[in-house]
Amino acid sequence: MATPESVLVANRGEIAARVLRACRELGIRGIAIHVAGDTAHLALADEAVEVPSYLDGAAIVGAAQASGAAAIHPGYGFLSENAEFARAVARAGLVFVGPDADVIELMGRKDRAREVAERAGVPVTPRFEPDAVPADAYPVLVKAAAGGGGKGMHVVRGPEGLADALATAAREARSAFGDDTLLIERYVEGGRHVEVQVFGDRHGNVVHLFERDCSAQRRHQKVVEEAPAPGLDPQVRERILSAAVALCREVGYVGAGTVEYLVRGSEAYFLEMNTRLQVEHPVTEEVTGTDLVHWQLAVAADEPLPRTQDQITCTGHAIEVRVYAEDPYAGFLPQAGTVREAWWPGGRVETVVEDGTAVTSSFDPMLAKIVATGDDRDAAIDAMTEALDETALFGLTTNTGFLRRLVDSEEFRAGRVDTGFLDTHPEGLLTPPEVPEAAAAHAARLLWPDAGDGWRLAGDAAPVVLPVVDQAGERHEVDGTSGLPPGPATTDGVRAWVAVEGQPWVFERPDGTRRPRAVHAGDAEVTAPMPGTVIAVEVTEGQEVAAGDRLGAVEAMKMELALVAPHAGVVTQVAAREGAQVKMGELLFHVVAPEAEEDR
């Protein structure tokens, strides 16, 4: 299989490491780029070049020329679907590992892609103009015409919410993609996100590699993906697979791509096309026995596809979960911090996070992808729960415990999860779990290592009660003679970190002074949920607000985070200033309830 002699990977994190590993496997010189201080993905690089930004196309092309690269692999995100960047790569005499710039421009925009889909006979949902949405059309979906990743996407359930959704989506799209063009389409309630992996070459060949189900989402961003899609009607499967191939032939598609659909029962509607490799490509690789990055590099060298359609089969089942630095029990807010210890399971894990890795709010919060397989779906789910039982990132808040609860839930096991599931079924899954006694017992044995055997005379060991205190200040007294359970755990002698079913817990020895923090019922400080920029201040001091009223907004990690009143009352302080950079936890607003105001 012919491949380029040297490839510059224009990305960071796990996908950069993934492509660099493929380069090493194929004997290709792999060149990495990085910004100052972001070096975790460089281990497999033969050469590394510092650039000002992962979005600085000119600097990246210059780095490729200076390092002697023959091709540039964009990964996903950043400039991977930027047609101007693809053109700049071609003008420099380099190979862009992906489709032609004109195809990226055509299919990378949801509005133009809709038109192509209609020409190819692919069903689409009704579209509306902002000033002409019929009253009976709701709910509708407002989404950015450019980009992807769920940014600039909002469900609107009534006309009263349309203006705010349009304004917010436009701000998010402008910030993330530099383009605030929006679409309004009918929102299909209860729909599943099913997508088809496609691949084309420059010899006229186009194939599909079956489908994936990516319905488990939060904020319109995927958290669990699987292949094949469970319970999919065979006729619907055949229809979306053939339509995806027809769509690619319509535009002369070359390279890896994904055609996304919204499926409900026997209905299937075109959503968009991603003109790049997807985050969730490993599940397709696992069930088809392929290496899609190897395929990309071969096609970039003008080789024909390694397999014909008849040679591609789907065997077994694969599931992938995305490990994010975020708090699922606080609205999935992104988190930052340093990983004290990283515990990863056996099997396939795509990550560059290890002990001591610093996670900042400067980049996407995805830390890793864990992939599990089985002969069937039940076996794959069991393998995934076992993998998450072995996973922990101590020192950093992540979603691992939530992922474990989700994949082992009755609804997920039964294949009843649609794209709105986490928004409409939060009970249980999004309720903060209670501290399990197993976690407290494990922590106690770590914090009191010499107190576990009791006193033995002629009989059995006497009970030993060991006290520990959890993060909320609650005291636990556990039996110190119990055996040490398996699972991720560590201690520094003062604190103990323990994970049970993927959920991490922190304990310490009681010092006699620690108490649960008291909060005044009528007082509320609204603080920055994470480091970012204040993009809106919508109240003034002395203004009365109702519970849930919007006070302002902070932008972080290309996401707009609304700041709302926790209860009805009076705004007594507005510390937020539009355009200001704020730290996590910084006071932005203060809202006092009427009864609390009377007591002062």
N, C-alpha and C positions, 0 to 999 in steps of 0.2 A: 504494500500500500504506500504510494507516494505521499509525502507530506512536505510542508515548507521546512526549510533548514533551520529557521529561527523564528520564534514567535514572541512578541511583546504582549503581555496580558494587561489590559487597561482596566484593572479592577483591584479589589482588595478582599480581605477576609476569606471565607471558606471557598467561594467560587474561584478566586485567584489561585488558591492552593490546589483546587480540583483540576484546573486547566494546566497548571505547572506540573502536576503529577502526571497528567496524560502526556505532556511534552517529554518528560523524562522517560516514560514507558516506551515512547516511539523514537527515542534518540534525537529529539529536537532540542535545540538550545532554547531554554526558557528564560525570558527577561521579564522582570517584575518592575512595576512602578510603585511608589509609595509617597505619602506626604510625611512631613516631619513628625516623628514619634509614633507612626503607625506602621509597625514592621512585623507584626505577628505572622503574616502570610509569606514571608520571604525565605523560609527554610529550604524550599525546593527550587528556588531560583538559581540559575547559573550566573545571573547578573541582576543588579537592582539599580534603578535610577530614581532619584527624588524629583518630584514634580510639585508645583504649587497647589494643585487641586486635581481631584479625579474628574472634574468637569472641564479642565483646561485642555481643550482639544488640540490647540496649537502646540502646547508644551508636550503633550503625549506623542504627537506625530514627530516632533523634534527629538524626543527621547528615543523613539524607534529608529529614526535615521542615524542618530549618533551612535547607537549601540549595534547597528548593522542588522536590525530585524528585517525579515522578509514579509512578515504579516503581523496584523494586530488582531487579537481576540478580545472583544469588548466585555465578555461575561454577560451579566444581566444588571439592570439598573444603570445609573450614571449615563454614559453616552451610547449604550447598546442599541437604542432605537432612535438615535439622532442622525437624520439623513445627511445633514451638513458635515458631521464628523466622518461619516462613511465616504462622502465625496472628497474630503480633505485627505483621507487615507489614500484613496485612489489617485488623487492629483500628485501625491508624493511618490507614486510608483510602488506603493505597498499593497498587499492583499488585505482586504477587510474580511474577517472570518464571519460571514453572514450574508444576507441577501443584498442585492444592489440597492444603492441609495434611493432610486426612484420607487422601488417596491416598498422600502421602509417608509418613505414619505406617504405613499398611497395607503398602505395597510396599517401603518402605525397610528394613523388618526382614525378614531372611531366613526366620524361622520363620513369620511371617504370610503372606509372599509365597508360600511353599510351599503353604499351604492354598488360596490363590487360584488358583495354578497347577493344582492338582489339580482344582478345580472347573471350570476352563476346559479340562480334558482334556490338560494339558501333562504329559508324563512327568517324574517326580522320582526321585531315588535313595533307597534305603532310609534311614530315620533311626533312631537308637538313643538310649536314655537313658544317662546316664553310668555308672550302676550295672548296666546290663543290655546290655553289648556282647558279642554271642556271640563265642566264640573263633575261629570260622571267618569272621567278618565283616571281619577285617583284610586290607589296610590300610584305615583310616578317616581321615576329614578332620574335624578339630576347627576350628570357625570361629565368629567372633563373629556374633551375630544382628543387631547393628546395624552401620552404617558399611560401609566398603569399603576399596579400595586394598590388599588383601592383609594388612592389619593384623589380628592376632588369629587367624591361620590357620596350622594345623600338620598335617602328615601324620604319622600314627602307624601303625607297621608291626607292632606287637605289644602285648599287654596290659601288658607291663612299662613301656612308655613313656606310657601313657594319663594317669596321674595328673600327671606333670610337664607334659605338654602342656596339660592342662586348667588347671593353675595358671598357666602362662605365658600362655596365650591369654586367660584372665580378666584378668590384670594389664594386658596390652596393650589389651584392649577397654575396660577401665575407664578407662585413661589417655587413649586416643584418642577414645572416644565417650561416656564417662560411663555405660556400661552393660556389665556383664560377663556378660550372658546368652549362652550358647553353644549351638551345635548340633553333633551328631555324625552324620556321614553316611558312607555307603560311598564310598571313594575309587576312582575309575575310572582304573586304570593305563593309560598310553598315550593318554589322552584329549586332544583338542584343545579349546581355548577358542574358541568361535565365538559371536558376538553379533549381534543384529539391532537396527538403528537404527529406532526407531519415532517417530511424531509424531502428536499428536491436537490437535483444536481444540474450541471450545465450540459448534460447529454439528453435532457428531456424527460428524465425519470422523476416521478413523484410517488411516494409511498406514504402510508400511515403506519404508525406503530401502536395502534389501538388507542384506548381512551383512559382517562383518569377522572376520578371524582374528587372534587375539591370544595365540597359544600360546607364543611366546618370552617367558618370564618368569623372573625371579629373585626369590626370597623371595615368590612368589605375586604379584609386581607386574610389569606388562607393560613390555617394553623395545622390542619391535618389533611393529607392527600393520600389517595390510594388508587391502585390499578389491579384489575379492571374495576369499572364502576359497578357497585353491587346492585342487583335487582333491576338492571336496565333491560327494558323491553328489547328483544332481539331485532325487531323491525326498526326501532328507534336507533339502535346501535348501528345497523347497516346504513341507515339514512344519514347519520351524522358523519360516519367514516367516509362514505362516498362523497358527501357534500364538501367535506374538508379537502379532499384530494382535488375535486373539481375547482374549488376556490383557488388552490395553489396553481393549478394549470391555467386558470384564467389570467393570472398576473405573471406567470413565468417564475415562480418562486424557487429560490436556491438556498439551501442550508436548512437549519433547524427552525421550526416554527410551531405555533400552537393555535388552533382554532377553538375558541371557547363558545359554549352554548349554555342556555338556560333551559333545563328540561323539567317538564311536569307531566307525568303520565305519558301519553302518546304525543305530546307537543314538544317541539324542540325549536328554539329561536337562537339565531346568531347573536352573540354578544360583541366579540371583537377578535382580532388576531394579534398575537404577540410575535413580533418578527425577530425572535431571539431564542436562546436556550432558556428554559424555565427553571425556577428554583426546584420544582418538584420532579425534574427529569429522572432522578435515581429510581423512582418506583417503576417507570417505564423500562429502564435498563434491566431491573431485576426480573420482570416478567417476560421480557423479550430476549434476554441474554445478549444485549448489545452494549456498546460503549458509545454514547452519543457524542462525546467530545472527540473521540477518535474519528467518528464519522464526519464531524465538522471540519477537522483538520484535513481529512482526505478530500472532501469536496472542495475545500479551499485550494487544494493542489490540482484541481480540475479532474480528479478521479471520479469514476461513476460510483453510485451508491454501492456499498458492500453487499447488499442483499436486494433481491427482487421482492415484490409484494408476497408472492407465494412462499417465499423462504422465511417470512416473518410470522412467528406464532406467539401466542400469549399463554403462558403456563404458570399456574400457581397464583399467589396473591402477594402484594407488597403494600406496606403502609409506611408513610413518612410523617413525622411530627417536626414542627419547627420550634426550637427552643429560643424564646425571646427573653431579653432583659426587660421585663415588664411585670406589673402587679395585676393579676387577673381579678383580684378582689377590691381593686380601687379603679375600676373603669379601664383596665389594661394600660395604665399609664406607664410609659417607658421609664426605665431605671438606669442609674449609673453607679459605678463602684468598682472595686477591685476583687477579683476572684482569689479567695484565700486558698482553697483547694478545689480542683476540678475532678469529679468522679464520672467517668464515661463508661458505658456498658461495652461488652464485647459485640462483635458484629460491625455493621457499617455505620460509621459516624463521620459526618462531614463537618469539620470545625478547625479553627486555629486557636481556640481558647484552651488555656492550660493554667496551672498554678501561677498566680501573680499577674495574670492578664488584666489590664485596666480597661474597663468599658466606659466610654464617654457618651454624651448625648450628641456628639458630632456626626454620627453615622446611624444607619438603620439599626434597630435593636436586635435583629436576628443574630444569634450566637452560634447556632449549630442546627444540623438536621440529623435525626436519628431514623434509621431505616430498618424495618423488620419484615421478614418474609415467612411464608408458610405454604403448605400444599393447598390450603383453602383459606377463606377469609377468617374463620374462627381461629385457626392456628396462627395466622399472622397477628391477629389482635392479642392472643395470649403471649406471643413472642414480644410484642411491643410493651405490654404491661410489665413483663419481666425485665425488659431493657430499662424502662423508666424507674423500676424499683432499684436499679443499680446506678441511677443518675443523680448527681447533686453538684451544684455550683455554690459552695459555701462562701459567704461574704457578699453575695449579690442576690437581689430579689429577681427570681425568674418565674416562668409559667410551668415548670416541670410537674408540680403536684396537680395543677389544673389539667394538664395534658393526660396524666394518668387517670384522673377521674373521668375525663371525657371519653377516652377510648374504651374504658371499661364500663361505661354507662349502658343501661338497658337500651336507650334510644340509638346510640351509635352501633351497638352490637346488632340491633335489629335493622339497621340501615334506614332509620327514619330521620336522619339529620338533613335539613335543607339549609339554604343560605341564611335564613332568618332565625335559625334555631337558637343561637346564643343570645339573640335579642329578645326572643319571645318565651324562652324556657330557662330563665336564669336560676330558678330555685334549685338548690342542691349544688349544682356545678359551680355557681358563682357566689355561693355563700361561704365565707371564710370557715375553714374546717376547725374543729376543736382539737386541742392538743391531745394526741393519743398517749395513753399510759405507756405504750411500748417505747415512745420517743423519750419520755421522762425517765423511764427505767434505764435505757441505754445511756442517757446523759449522766445519770447518777453514778453508774458504774465507772464512767470515765472520770468524773469529777471527784469521786471518793474511791480511788483504786485500792486502798488498803482496808476498806471497811466491808468487803463483800462476803467474808467467810463465816462471820459470827464466832461465838465461843463454843467449842466442842469439849464436853467432859465425857460422860458415858453414853450420851444420847445424840440426837440429831443436833445440827447447828441451830442456835437461837436466832430468831428473826432479827434482822438489822434494818432499821428504817433510815433511809437516806433522803434528805431534803434537797430539792433544787427549785429554782425560780425561773419561770419562762419570761419571754419578752414583754408580756403584759403586766409583769410583776406578780403573777399568781404563783403561790407556793404549791409544790407537789411533794408528797411523801411516798416513797416507793420502797418495795421490798428489795433490799440489797443482796439477797441470796439468789435472786433469779439469774438465770443464765444470760450471757451477753448475746443479744440477738444479732443476726447478720444485717448487713446494709451499710451504706456510707455513713461514716462518723469520724469526728476528730475533736481534739481538745488542745487548748494551750495551758491547761491547768487552772484557769480562771473561768473560762467559758467552754461550753461543749456545743458542737454543731452536729445534729443528727438528722437524717432523712428517712422518712417512713412513707412508702408508696409514692416516692418522688417529691414529697413535700418536705422542705427543710425546716428545722426548728433550732432555736438557739436557747441555751439554758446557762445558768451560772449558779454558783453556791450562794445561798442566802447570806447577806451580810448584816441582817438585823435592821437595816434602815430603808431598804427599798420598798416602795409602796406603789400601787397602781396610780397612774396619773389621773387627777380629777379634772373634769371639764365642766365649766359653768354652763348650765343648760340653755341659758338665754344669750350667751356670748358666742360669737363665731368669727374667727380670723380666717379669711380666705387667702391662702398662700399659693405661691407658684408650685404646681405639681412636679415640675422639673426645670432645669436650666433652659432658658429660651428668651424670646423677644415678645414684649407686649405689643400686640397689633391692634387692640381695640380697648377703649375705656368707654363704657356706655352708661355710667351713672355718675351722679355728683353727690357730695356730702350733704346730708340732710334729706336725701331722697328716700321715700318709702318704697319698699320692694316686697314682693310675695315670694314664698318659697319656690325655688327653681328659676326665678327671674335671672336673665343673663346680666352679669355685671361687666364683663369684658372678655378678652381672649388672649391666650399666649400661644405663640407658634414655636414648636420644637420638633426636631427631626422631620421637617416638612409636613407636620400635622398641626392643625388648629385645635387647641384644647380650650373649650368653653369654660369660663369661670362663672358659677351660678350661686345665688343666695341659698344657704343651707336651710333657712327658715324665713318666715315673714319678719319684717322689722325695718329699722332705719339704718341707712348707710352713715356711719359716724366717722369713717376715715377712708379716703381714697389715696393710697400711696402709689398706685400704678400710674405710669406715664407712658403714653403711646410712643413706641420706638425704643424704649429702654430695655437694656439687657438685664435679666433678673436671674438670681440663683434659686436653686430648688429650696423650697421652704420660706422664701422671702415673702413678707407680708405685703399684700396688694390691696385688700379691702377689709373693712371691719363692719360687720352687720350686727346690730343689737336688737333683740326682741323687745316689744313694747313693755312687757312686764319687767324685763331686766332694766330697762331705762328708768322705770319708776322707782326701782330699788336703789338707784345710785344717788 
